[in-house]
Amino acid sequence: PTMNVETAPVQEPVMPTMNVEPAPVQEPVTPTMNVEPAPVQEPNDNSEIL
């Protein structure tokens, strides 16, 4: 290899920018209260139809 090849400068680790606020904790989305369950779909009784 060619002589006088300078060694690559030591790559300093990139320091993250200071004062980087951590991402806010994502709170689990609580389902809206008082959500009534879907009414039970009763099968249509044709006998009721007059």
PDB file of N, CA, C and O in Angstrom:
ATOM      1  N   PRO A   1       0.845  -1.211   0.000  1.00  0.00           N
ATOM      2  CA  PRO A   1       0.000   0.000   0.000  1.00  0.00           C
ATOM      3  C   PRO A   1       0.872   1.249   0.000  1.00  0.00           C
ATOM      4  O   PRO A   1       2.012   1.210   0.462  1.00  0.00           O
ATOM      5  N   THR A   2       0.354   2.337  -0.505  1.00  0.00           N
ATOM      6  CA  THR A   2       1.138   3.561  -0.590  1.00  0.00           C
ATOM      7  C   THR A   2       1.597   3.992   0.794  1.00  0.00           C
ATOM      8  O   THR A   2       0.839   3.907   1.761  1.00  0.00           O
ATOM      9  N   MET A   3       2.830   4.453   0.887  1.00  0.00           N
ATOM     10  CA  MET A   3       3.360   4.849   2.187  1.00  0.00           C
ATOM     11  C   MET A   3       2.758   6.178   2.603  1.00  0.00           C
ATOM     12  O   MET A   3       2.135   6.873   1.800  1.00  0.00           O
ATOM     13  N   ASN A   4       2.951   6.521   3.870  1.00  0.00           N
ATOM     14  CA  ASN A   4       2.483   7.794   4.397  1.00  0.00           C
ATOM     15  C   ASN A   4       0.964   7.904   4.325  1.00  0.00           C
ATOM     16  O   ASN A   4       0.423   8.999   4.173  1.00  0.00           O
ATOM     17  N   VAL A   5       0.283   6.775   4.433  1.00  0.00           N
ATOM     18  CA  VAL A   5      -1.174   6.834   4.464  1.00  0.00           C
ATOM     19  C   VAL A   5      -1.577   7.132   5.890  1.00  0.00           C
ATOM     20  O   VAL A   5      -1.385   6.313   6.788  1.00  0.00           O
ATOM     21  N   GLU A   6      -2.143   8.322   6.092  1.00  0.00           N
ATOM     22  CA  GLU A   6      -2.512   8.704   7.456  1.00  0.00           C
ATOM     23  C   GLU A   6      -3.624   7.805   7.969  1.00  0.00           C
ATOM     24  O   GLU A   6      -4.531   7.423   7.230  1.00  0.00           O
ATOM     25  N   THR A   7      -3.533   7.480   9.238  1.00  0.00           N
ATOM     26  CA  THR A   7      -4.580   6.656   9.814  1.00  0.00           C
ATOM     27  C   THR A   7      -5.840   7.510   9.921  1.00  0.00           C
ATOM     28  O   THR A   7      -5.776   8.703  10.218  1.00  0.00           O
ATOM     29  N   ALA A   8      -6.966   6.888   9.679  1.00  0.00           N
ATOM     30  CA  ALA A   8      -8.220   7.630   9.736  1.00  0.00           C
ATOM     31  C   ALA A   8      -8.386   8.197  11.136  1.00  0.00           C
ATOM     32  O   ALA A   8      -8.162   7.491  12.120  1.00  0.00           O
ATOM     33  N   PRO A   9      -8.777   9.465  11.238  1.00  0.00           N
ATOM     34  CA  PRO A   9      -8.970  10.050  12.574  1.00  0.00           C
ATOM     35  C   PRO A   9     -10.027   9.268  13.344  1.00  0.00           C
ATOM     36  O   PRO A   9     -10.993   8.761  12.773  1.00  0.00           O
ATOM     37  N   VAL A  10      -9.818   9.185  14.653  1.00  0.00           N
ATOM     38  CA  VAL A  10     -10.763   8.432  15.466  1.00  0.00           C
ATOM     39  C   VAL A  10     -12.123   9.115  15.382  1.00  0.00           C
ATOM     40  O   VAL A  10     -12.269  10.297  15.693  1.00  0.00           O
ATOM     41  N   GLN A  11     -13.101   8.345  14.957  1.00  0.00           N
ATOM     42  CA  GLN A  11     -14.453   8.901  14.818  1.00  0.00           C
ATOM     43  C   GLN A  11     -15.068   9.014  16.197  1.00  0.00           C
ATOM     44  O   GLN A  11     -15.403   8.008  16.823  1.00  0.00           O
ATOM     45  N   GLU A  12     -15.216  10.250  16.671  1.00  0.00           N
ATOM     46  CA  GLU A  12     -15.815  10.413  17.988  1.00  0.00           C
ATOM     47  C   GLU A  12     -17.299  10.115  17.902  1.00  0.00           C
ATOM     48  O   GLU A  12     -17.954  10.483  16.927  1.00  0.00           O
ATOM     49  N   PRO A  13     -17.827   9.458  18.906  1.00  0.00           N
ATOM     50  CA  PRO A  13     -19.266   9.178  18.884  1.00  0.00           C
ATOM     51  C   PRO A  13     -20.041  10.491  18.890  1.00  0.00           C
ATOM     52  O   PRO A  13     -19.708  11.422  19.623  1.00  0.00           O
ATOM     53  N   VAL A  14     -21.073  10.549  18.066  1.00  0.00           N
ATOM     54  CA  VAL A  14     -21.853  11.771  17.962  1.00  0.00           C
ATOM     55  C   VAL A  14     -22.643  11.957  19.252  1.00  0.00           C
ATOM     56  O   VAL A  14     -23.475  11.124  19.611  1.00  0.00           O
ATOM     57  N   MET A  15     -22.374  13.048  19.935  1.00  0.00           N
ATOM     58  CA  MET A  15     -23.097  13.305  21.178  1.00  0.00           C
ATOM     59  C   MET A  15     -24.498  13.791  20.841  1.00  0.00           C
ATOM     60  O   MET A  15     -24.654  14.735  20.066  1.00  0.00           O
ATOM     61  N   PRO A  16     -25.510  13.168  21.405  1.00  0.00           N
ATOM     62  CA  PRO A  16     -26.867  13.643  21.128  1.00  0.00           C
ATOM     63  C   PRO A  16     -27.043  15.047  21.677  1.00  0.00           C
ATOM     64  O   PRO A  16     -26.437  15.404  22.687  1.00  0.00           O
ATOM     65  N   THR A  17     -27.858  15.829  21.025  1.00  0.00           N
ATOM     66  CA  THR A  17     -28.077  17.196  21.466  1.00  0.00           C
ATOM     67  C   THR A  17     -28.597  17.193  22.894  1.00  0.00           C
ATOM     68  O   THR A  17     -29.450  16.382  23.255  1.00  0.00           O
ATOM     69  N   MET A  18     -28.083  18.093  23.692  1.00  0.00           N
ATOM     70  CA  MET A  18     -28.494  18.133  25.089  1.00  0.00           C
ATOM     71  C   MET A  18     -29.932  18.638  25.183  1.00  0.00           C
ATOM     72  O   MET A  18     -30.478  19.211  24.240  1.00  0.00           O
ATOM     73  N   ASN A  19     -30.522  18.405  26.352  1.00  0.00           N
ATOM     74  CA  ASN A  19     -31.874  18.886  26.625  1.00  0.00           C
ATOM     75  C   ASN A  19     -32.904  18.284  25.678  1.00  0.00           C
ATOM     76  O   ASN A  19     -33.921  18.910  25.378  1.00  0.00           O
ATOM     77  N   VAL A  20     -32.639  17.073  25.209  1.00  0.00           N
ATOM     78  CA  VAL A  20     -33.642  16.413  24.371  1.00  0.00           C
ATOM     79  C   VAL A  20     -34.628  15.741  25.316  1.00  0.00           C
ATOM     80  O   VAL A  20     -34.290  14.771  25.995  1.00  0.00           O
ATOM     81  N   GLU A  21     -35.841  16.262  25.354  1.00  0.00           N
ATOM     82  CA  GLU A  21     -36.818  15.722  26.289  1.00  0.00           C
ATOM     83  C   GLU A  21     -37.248  14.338  25.835  1.00  0.00           C
ATOM     84  O   GLU A  21     -37.474  14.120  24.645  1.00  0.00           O
ATOM     85  N   PRO A  22     -37.362  13.398  26.769  1.00  0.00           N
ATOM     86  CA  PRO A  22     -37.842  12.070  26.377  1.00  0.00           C
ATOM     87  C   PRO A  22     -39.279  12.165  25.902  1.00  0.00           C
ATOM     88  O   PRO A  22     -40.040  13.022  26.351  1.00  0.00           O
ATOM     89  N   ALA A  23     -39.639  11.285  24.998  1.00  0.00           N
ATOM     90  CA  ALA A  23     -41.004  11.308  24.483  1.00  0.00           C
ATOM     91  C   ALA A  23     -41.967  11.092  25.632  1.00  0.00           C
ATOM     92  O   ALA A  23     -41.740  10.219  26.470  1.00  0.00           O
ATOM     93  N   PRO A  24     -43.039  11.869  25.689  1.00  0.00           N
ATOM     94  CA  PRO A  24     -44.003  11.695  26.787  1.00  0.00           C
ATOM     95  C   PRO A  24     -44.569  10.284  26.762  1.00  0.00           C
ATOM     96  O   PRO A  24     -44.806   9.706  25.701  1.00  0.00           O
ATOM     97  N   VAL A  25     -44.776   9.749  27.951  1.00  0.00           N
ATOM     98  CA  VAL A  25     -45.279   8.378  28.032  1.00  0.00           C
ATOM     99  C   VAL A  25     -46.679   8.337  27.436  1.00  0.00           C
ATOM    100  O   VAL A  25     -47.579   9.061  27.862  1.00  0.00           O
ATOM    101  N   GLN A  26     -46.838   7.476  26.444  1.00  0.00           N
ATOM    102  CA  GLN A  26     -48.136   7.376  25.790  1.00  0.00           C
ATOM    103  C   GLN A  26     -49.069   6.598  26.705  1.00  0.00           C
ATOM    104  O   GLN A  26     -48.918   5.389  26.878  1.00  0.00           O
ATOM    105  N   GLU A  27     -50.038   7.304  27.293  1.00  0.00           N
ATOM    106  CA  GLU A  27     -50.959   6.608  28.184  1.00  0.00           C
ATOM    107  C   GLU A  27     -51.904   5.752  27.357  1.00  0.00           C
ATOM    108  O   GLU A  27     -52.356   6.178  26.295  1.00  0.00           O
ATOM    109  N   PRO A  28     -52.207   4.550  27.834  1.00  0.00           N
ATOM    110  CA  PRO A  28     -53.157   3.712  27.089  1.00  0.00           C
ATOM    111  C   PRO A  28     -54.498   4.418  26.990  1.00  0.00           C
ATOM    112  O   PRO A  28     -54.986   5.002  27.957  1.00  0.00           O
ATOM    113  N   VAL A  29     -55.080   4.354  25.808  1.00  0.00           N
ATOM    114  CA  VAL A  29     -56.348   5.049  25.599  1.00  0.00           C
ATOM    115  C   VAL A  29     -57.439   4.316  26.359  1.00  0.00           C
ATOM    116  O   VAL A  29     -57.786   3.181  26.030  1.00  0.00           O
ATOM    117  N   THR A  30     -57.973   4.970  27.371  1.00  0.00           N
ATOM    118  CA  THR A  30     -59.042   4.322  28.132  1.00  0.00           C
ATOM    119  C   THR A  30     -60.338   4.479  27.349  1.00  0.00           C
ATOM    120  O   THR A  30     -60.687   5.589  26.946  1.00  0.00           O
ATOM    121  N   PRO A  31     -61.046   3.390  27.131  1.00  0.00           N
ATOM    122  CA  PRO A  31     -62.301   3.511  26.376  1.00  0.00           C
ATOM    123  C   PRO A  31     -63.266   4.428  27.109  1.00  0.00           C
ATOM    124  O   PRO A  31     -63.263   4.503  28.338  1.00  0.00           O
ATOM    125  N   THR A  32     -64.080   5.114  26.345  1.00  0.00           N
ATOM    126  CA  THR A  32     -65.033   6.039  26.952  1.00  0.00           C
ATOM    127  C   THR A  32     -65.941   5.276  27.906  1.00  0.00           C
ATOM    128  O   THR A  32     -66.396   4.172  27.606  1.00  0.00           O
ATOM    129  N   MET A  33     -66.194   5.882  29.057  1.00  0.00           N
ATOM    130  CA  MET A  33     -67.018   5.195  30.045  1.00  0.00           C
ATOM    131  C   MET A  33     -68.470   5.153  29.564  1.00  0.00           C
ATOM    132  O   MET A  33     -68.868   5.869  28.645  1.00  0.00           O
ATOM    133  N   ASN A  34     -69.238   4.292  30.216  1.00  0.00           N
ATOM    134  CA  ASN A  34     -70.666   4.173  29.937  1.00  0.00           C
ATOM    135  C   ASN A  34     -70.931   3.747  28.498  1.00  0.00           C
ATOM    136  O   ASN A  34     -71.935   4.138  27.904  1.00  0.00           O
ATOM    137  N   VAL A  35     -70.028   2.945  27.942  1.00  0.00           N
ATOM    138  CA  VAL A  35     -70.292   2.426  26.603  1.00  0.00           C
ATOM    139  C   VAL A  35     -71.145   1.184  26.765  1.00  0.00           C
ATOM    140  O   VAL A  35     -70.671   0.150  27.238  1.00  0.00           O
ATOM    141  N   GLU A  36     -72.413   1.290  26.369  1.00  0.00           N
ATOM    142  CA  GLU A  36     -73.315   0.152  26.555  1.00  0.00           C
ATOM    143  C   GLU A  36     -72.971  -0.948  25.557  1.00  0.00           C
ATOM    144  O   GLU A  36     -72.674  -0.661  24.397  1.00  0.00           O
ATOM    145  N   PRO A  37     -73.008  -2.197  25.996  1.00  0.00           N
ATOM    146  CA  PRO A  37     -72.753  -3.291  25.053  1.00  0.00           C
ATOM    147  C   PRO A  37     -73.855  -3.326  24.002  1.00  0.00           C
ATOM    148  O   PRO A  37     -74.995  -2.943  24.265  1.00  0.00           O
ATOM    149  N   ALA A  38     -73.500  -3.787  22.818  1.00  0.00           N
ATOM    150  CA  ALA A  38     -74.499  -3.846  21.751  1.00  0.00           C
ATOM    151  C   ALA A  38     -75.642  -4.740  22.186  1.00  0.00           C
ATOM    152  O   ALA A  38     -75.408  -5.830  22.707  1.00  0.00           O
ATOM    153  N   PRO A  39     -76.868  -4.302  21.984  1.00  0.00           N
ATOM    154  CA  PRO A  39     -78.007  -5.139  22.392  1.00  0.00           C
ATOM    155  C   PRO A  39     -77.978  -6.466  21.650  1.00  0.00           C
ATOM    156  O   PRO A  39     -77.606  -6.538  20.479  1.00  0.00           O
ATOM    157  N   VAL A  40     -78.377  -7.511  22.358  1.00  0.00           N
ATOM    158  CA  VAL A  40     -78.357  -8.839  21.751  1.00  0.00           C
ATOM    159  C   VAL A  40     -79.361  -8.862  20.603  1.00  0.00           C
ATOM    160  O   VAL A  40     -80.545  -8.571  20.775  1.00  0.00           O
ATOM    161  N   GLN A  41     -78.849  -9.218  19.433  1.00  0.00           N
ATOM    162  CA  GLN A  41     -79.739  -9.252  18.271  1.00  0.00           C
ATOM    163  C   GLN A  41     -80.593 -10.516  18.350  1.00  0.00           C
ATOM    164  O   GLN A  41     -80.114 -11.632  18.152  1.00  0.00           O
ATOM    165  N   GLU A  42     -81.866 -10.302  18.645  1.00  0.00           N
ATOM    166  CA  GLU A  42     -82.735 -11.469  18.741  1.00  0.00           C
ATOM    167  C   GLU A  42     -83.091 -11.949  17.339  1.00  0.00           C
ATOM    168  O   GLU A  42     -83.338 -11.138  16.447  1.00  0.00           O
ATOM    169  N   PRO A  43     -83.118 -13.257  17.146  1.00  0.00           N
ATOM    170  CA  PRO A  43     -83.480 -13.777  15.821  1.00  0.00           C
ATOM    171  C   PRO A  43     -84.929 -13.411  15.499  1.00  0.00           C
ATOM    172  O   PRO A  43     -85.805 -13.445  16.363  1.00  0.00           O
ATOM    173  N   ASN A  44     -85.153 -13.065  14.249  1.00  0.00           N
ATOM    174  CA  ASN A  44     -86.511 -12.672  13.863  1.00  0.00           C
ATOM    175  C   ASN A  44     -87.422 -13.892  13.843  1.00  0.00           C
ATOM    176  O   ASN A  44     -87.196 -14.853  13.108  1.00  0.00           O
ATOM    177  N   ASP A  45     -88.464 -13.821  14.679  1.00  0.00           N
ATOM    178  CA  ASP A  45     -89.429 -14.919  14.676  1.00  0.00           C
ATOM    179  C   ASP A  45     -90.495 -14.599  13.642  1.00  0.00           C
ATOM    180  O   ASP A  45     -91.283 -13.671  13.820  1.00  0.00           O
ATOM    181  N   ASN A  46     -90.517 -15.364  12.569  1.00  0.00           N
ATOM    182  CA  ASN A  46     -91.523 -15.100  11.539  1.00  0.00           C
ATOM    183  C   ASN A  46     -92.918 -15.404  12.063  1.00  0.00           C
ATOM    184  O   ASN A  46     -93.911 -14.936  11.507  1.00  0.00           O
ATOM    185  N   SER A  47     -92.992 -16.195  13.140  1.00  0.00           N
ATOM    186  CA  SER A  47     -94.304 -16.548  13.658  1.00  0.00           C
ATOM    187  C   SER A  47     -94.993 -15.318  14.249  1.00  0.00           C
ATOM    188  O   SER A  47     -96.219 -15.274  14.351  1.00  0.00           O
ATOM    189  N   GLU A  48     -94.183 -14.309  14.643  1.00  0.00           N
ATOM    190  CA  GLU A  48     -94.809 -13.134  15.240  1.00  0.00           C
ATOM    191  C   GLU A  48     -95.478 -12.271  14.196  1.00  0.00           C
ATOM    192  O   GLU A  48     -96.356 -11.469  14.514  1.00  0.00           O
ATOM    193  N   ILE A  49     -95.057 -12.435  12.920  1.00  0.00           N
ATOM    194  CA  ILE A  49     -95.625 -11.593  11.867  1.00  0.00           C
ATOM    195  C   ILE A  49     -97.025 -12.110  11.527  1.00  0.00           C
ATOM    196  O   ILE A  49     -97.185 -13.266  11.136  1.00  0.00           O
ATOM    197  N   LEU A  50     -98.036 -11.250  11.678  1.00  0.00           N
ATOM    198  CA  LEU A  50     -99.406 -11.686  11.402  1.00  0.00           C
ATOM    199  C   LEU A  50     -99.677 -11.623   9.913  1.00  0.00           C
ATOM    200  O   LEU A  50    -100.779 -11.951   9.472  1.00  0.00           O
TER     201      LEU A  50
END
